[in-house]
């Protein structure tokens, strides 16, 4: 079929499904997803030429400020070019696809985090490694005024608390299926009005795309039931925080790196070096994984947020929770990075996670001793993490590893965005900041 005829057929099929608008989005360095729309007949233009956006999109901030840098000002133009093969219906009349940032000549822009993750995944492939990444999304249901959705006592993981929202949850699963999301699990969580969705493992870019799609689908389904959704790391002072955990598994021609070997729990030599690489780079990459002005409120011992720079089998207080290959784990052994929160750009966080694992393999880093229980009670002394925002920014800016894995332009722009948050909110009471930013990362 000629290309034009195929394109017309695709547009006709979308119209037959009621689609009138195509949304294309990017996620900026503040972790906020932003979009442009075109009428459905301009699908081809959105894919091939892209829609114009200012370079400042990459340094937009959570409060609509702009963190201009010496390289990013009022001049210039970039293009959002959508990945048409990832087009999904997200609402009646609207289809969505993730976008890459390109310059006017078609090359990936320096601050395109999706392209950065794709390059990192290609580096793994060049080493003969297959990458699988899984994502978990924690969020908090809110009332329409952005206050608590419920006031009655909450039962963590309770059948009552979930069935009270059964109409929403059924609608959510129906919408997820329509959008092609491979949902593995859905449940109400420990925190009051908290919800968690787990996604099936897939390629790194595919999973980061799915995380953004899941945020959109959750938010739109909630709106149909008189709810809002918060992806803030800490929506309410003193309340449970929201995580955005990432799972990583790697395999080569001989099989999985995290099982089948003679190391702890069957970890092979390269698998041990991969985990060591993640831990080695962790203090310098906190600003990527949990660098917002609210992240430190979640990243504390006792919150099951992975606030300790160590690893352990099924240890929920360790930054890296190892999940072994057992009959109860059908996807096989993997390493979960627990300290990531929803203020992180998922493409950038996945690139840092995978990149630091590859660096560990390249350098044959030794795996530190396991911490098998709560570090704060075991007497273990993992290296301290710079969880405060000022310290996290400085560690990121000073890091040769971060520049190597993510590029100097990305680090400079990310630091500028986070410094804007620090300047604007750093001295405010936590209650005021949580209220101001409760919906900042919502889709």
N, C-alpha and C positions, 0 to 999 in steps of 0.2 A: 504494500500500500504506500503511495507517495506520502512524503512527510507532512505536507499540508492537509491531505485527507485524513491522516492519522490524528493530527492535531484537532481537526474539526470534529472527528469522531469522539475524541476524549472530552472536548468541551461539550458536545452534545450529551454525552453520558453524564457529566456533572450537572448539566441543566436538567436532565431527566430525574436526577436525584434532588432537585430543588435548589442547587447551589447557584447563588447569584454573586457572591463575593469570595475572593481569594485573599486570605491573610498570609503574610510572610513576616516572620519575626526573627530577631536576634536577641541574645541575652547579653547585657552590658557587663562591665566590670564591677558594678555595684550589685550584680545578681538580679537585676530587674529585666523582665522580658518586655520588649517594645516591638510594635508592629506597624506595617503599612498594608493597605488593602487596594485591590484593583477589581474591576468588574470581571466576571468569569471569562469574557472573550479576550482579555489581555493576559491570560495565563502564560502564553508563549513568551511574551515580552518580559514577564516577571522572571521567567527561568533564564532567558538568554541574555538580555541586556540588563535587567534588574531595574529597581526603582531607586531614585537618588535619595541619599541621606547625607547630612553633614557629618564630617569626621567626629564632631563633638558627641555624637550618639554614644560612642565608646566610653566617654567620661561623664555621661549624665550621672547624677547622684540620686540617692534614695528619696531626697526631698525636692527634686526637680532642679537643684542647683547644677552647675556645670564646672567641673574641675579642670579648667584650661591648663595646658602644659606648654612649655616652649615649642613643642611640635604640633600642638592641636589648638587652633584658634577659630576665628570666624570664617576663614577662607577655606576653599577646597570642597571636594565632593566625592562621595563613595557610592557604591551601588549595592543594594541587597538583592542577591540572586537566589531564588528559592530552589530547593531540591524537590523537583516535581514528583520524583518517585516516592517521596514521603508524604504526599498530599493526603490529608485525612479530614473527614467531616467532623467538625467540633460543635456545631449548633445548626439548627434549621437554617438553611440558606448560606451557611458559611463553611468553607473548607480552609484548612491551614496547612502550611508547610514550613519547616525550619529554613532559615536563610544563612548564606555566607556573605561576609563583607568582601567586596572586590574594589579595586581601583577602576578608573575609567577605561583602562586598557585590558581588563579582565583578569588581572593577577590578584591573588588573595591579599587583602589589606593586612598591614602589620599587626593590627589589633583584632583580627578575626579569630576568636577563640575556637570556633568550630573547625576552621582550617588547621589550627594548631593541634587540636586533638587528632584530626585525621593524619597529620604528619607523624605524630607520635605513634599512632597505630601502625603506620607504614614502617616506621623504624623497627617495631616489634616483628612485623612480617619479614623484614629483611634479615632478621636474626633467626628466622625459622620458627617464630612463636605465634601461636594462635591466642588471641585475647578474647576473654569473655568478661563482661562487666554487668553487674546487677545493681539495681537502685531501690532504695526504700525512701518513701516520702512520709514524713510526719507533719501534721498540720493541726490547727485548732479551729473548731467550728465556732462561729460568732453569731450574735443576733444582727439584725440589719443596722443597728446603731453602732456596731463594732464592739459592743459589750459582750459579756458572757452569754452563750447560747442558752444555757440552763442555769438554774440556781439551786435545784435540788441536789442532794448528796450524789456523788459520782461513784460508780463501781468500776474500777479498772478492769478492762477486758470483760465487763459484765454482760450477761445476756440481756438484762433489762436495758442497759444504756445503749446497746446496739439495736435491739428491737424497737426501742422508742424512736429510732431514726430509720426504720426499715424502708419506708417509702423513698427516702433520700438515697439510701444505700443501694436499693434495687435500681433506681433511676441511674445512679452513678455507674453501676456495673453494666447496664444496658448501653449507656453512652460510651463507656470504655470499649465495649465489644464493637460498637459501631465504628469507633475511631481506630480499631485495630490494635488496641493496647493489650499486651500479654500480661494480664494481672495474675499474680500467683496467690495473693492473700490480701484480705481487707478486714480490719477490725478496729473497734474502739480501743484506745490505748490507756496508759497509766494516768496521764494528766487529764484534768477536768475538760470535757468536751473535745478530747484529742482523738484523732483518727490517723491510722497508718495504712498505706498501700505499698505492697511489695511487687516489683516488676521482675519478669523472667530475665535471666541473663542473656545478653546478646553482644554484638560487637560494641566497641567503646563509643563510637559516634552514634550508632543506632540507639544505645541506651541513653545517652545524654539527650538525644532528640525525644525519646520516650518520656524522660523525666519532665521536660517542658510540656509535652502534650498532656501528660497526666495532671500536671498542675492546672492547665487550662480546663480539662474535662472536669476535674474535681470542683473548681471554682464555678463553672457554668451550671453543673448539676446542683450545687448548693444554692445558687441564686434562684433556681426554679422552686426551691422549697423554703424560701424566706430566710436563708442563711448566707453569711459571708464566710470566707476561709482565710485564715492567717497562716502564712509561711514564715512568720517572724521567728528567729531563734528563741526569743522569750516574749510571748505576747502580753503576759501580765507579770508584774514584779512578784518574785517569790514562787511563781507557778512553774509547772514542768516546761522544759524547753523542747523545741522541735529539732530533730536531727534530720540529716539527709545522707544517710549512710551509703557508702559505695562498697561493693564486693568485687574482687578481682580474682580471676583464675587464669593461669597460663599453661600452655601445653606445647611441646615440641614433637619431633618425629617419634620420640620414644614414649610419649604419653604425657599426662599431667605432671607439672612441676611440684605440686603440693601433695602428691601421694605416689605410692609405689617405690619409694626410696628407703634408705636406711637411716634417715634422720628422725628427729622427734615426730611422732604421729605419721611417719611415712614420708616426710618432706624430703625431696631430692636436693642435691647440692645447689642447683640454680634456684630452686624455690626458696631455700634458706637465704641465699644471697639477695633475692628479690625482696623478701620481708625485711632483711637487714637494711636494704637501700631505702625502703619507705621510712623506717625508723630513723635512719641516719639523717635524712633530709627534713624530718618532721619539724624540728624547732624553727627552721628557716622558712617553712611553707605554711605555718599557721595562718599567716595573712591571706593565703589563698583559700584554705579550707574553712576557716572560722574567723574572718578578719573584720567583721562589722562592729559597729559601736556597741551592739548588744550581745555579741558572741561570747564574751567573757562571762556574762551572767549565766550562761548555760554550761560553759566549760569548767566545771568545778567537780572535785571529788564527791562521790555520793550521788551524782546525777545520772550515772550510767551513760555518760557522754564521751567516754574514752579520753579522759583528761590526763592520763598518765602515759608517758612516752615509753611504752613497753608492749609486749605481745603475750598472749596466753590463750590456751584452749578454752573457747567459749567464755572468756573473761570479758564481761561487759564494762568493766572499769578500765580496761586496757585500750590504748588508742587503736591497736590492731588486734582484733578478736579473730582467732584462727578457728575455722570450722573444718573438721576432719572429714575424710571420706568414710562414711558409715552407711548402713542401710537406711538410716533416717535422713540422709542427705542425698537425694537423688541427683542433684547437680554436681556432686563431687566436691572435693576439698577446695576451699577458697579462703582468702584473707579479706576481712571486713575492716574498712577504715571508718571508725565510729565517730570521730570528732568533727566530721563535716556537718555543717548546718545549712539551712535553706538560703542564707544570704550569700552563699558561694555561687559563682557561675559554674554550673555543673560540667560544662565543657572544659573549663580551666582546671577545676578540681580533679576531673578524671585524667587530664593530661599530666598534672603534677603527680598523681598517684601512680599512673602507669610509667611515666618518665623516671620517677625515683626508683621504681622496681627494676627497670631496665638498667639504670645506672648501677644499682647494687649488683646485678648479674655481671655487668661489664667489669666491675672492680673486684668481683669475688669477695664482697664484704662478708665478714663472719656474722652469723646470727647470734644476737645477745641471748643470755640465759632467759628462759621463760619465767614470767611471773604468773603463777597458776591461780592466784587469788587476789582479793582486793589489795592493791599496792599500799593503801593507807593503813592497812591492818597487818600486813605481812612482814613489815620491816624492810621491804624492798625500797630502793632509792633510785627510781628511774631519773634520767636527766630532766631538769625542769623545762617546762614549756613556756614561752613568752605569750601568755594568754591575754594580757592587757593589750588594748589596741595600739597604744603608742609603741610598746615593745615589739608587737607583731609587725608593725610597719617598718620599724628600724631593722629588725632581723631580715625581713624580705628585701629591703633596699641594699643591705650589706652582703647579701648572699650571692656568691658566685654560682652556687648550685641552681638557685632560682633563675638567674640569668641564662644559665646553660640550658635548662629544661624548658623555660617558658619565653625567653628572649627579653632583652633589656627594655624595648619599647613597652611590652606588656607590663613589666614590673613597675616601670616609671608611671604609667597611666593608672595602674591599680593603686599604687601608693598615693597618688594625687586624689583619687576618689575617696579612699579611706581617710586621708587627712582632712578632707572636707567634712566628713562625718565627725571626726574627732574635734575639729574646731567648732562645729555647729552644736554638737550634742554632748561633748565630753564632760562639760562641767554641769550639765543639767541633772536633776534628780532622775533616778532610774524610772520611776513611775511616769514621769513626764515623757521620757524618751520612748518607753514601751508603747505609750498611747499614741505618740506622734508617728511611730513607724509600724504600727500594728498591721497595716495593710500594704506596707511598702513593697513587699515581695510577692503580693497576691497576683494571680492571673485571672 
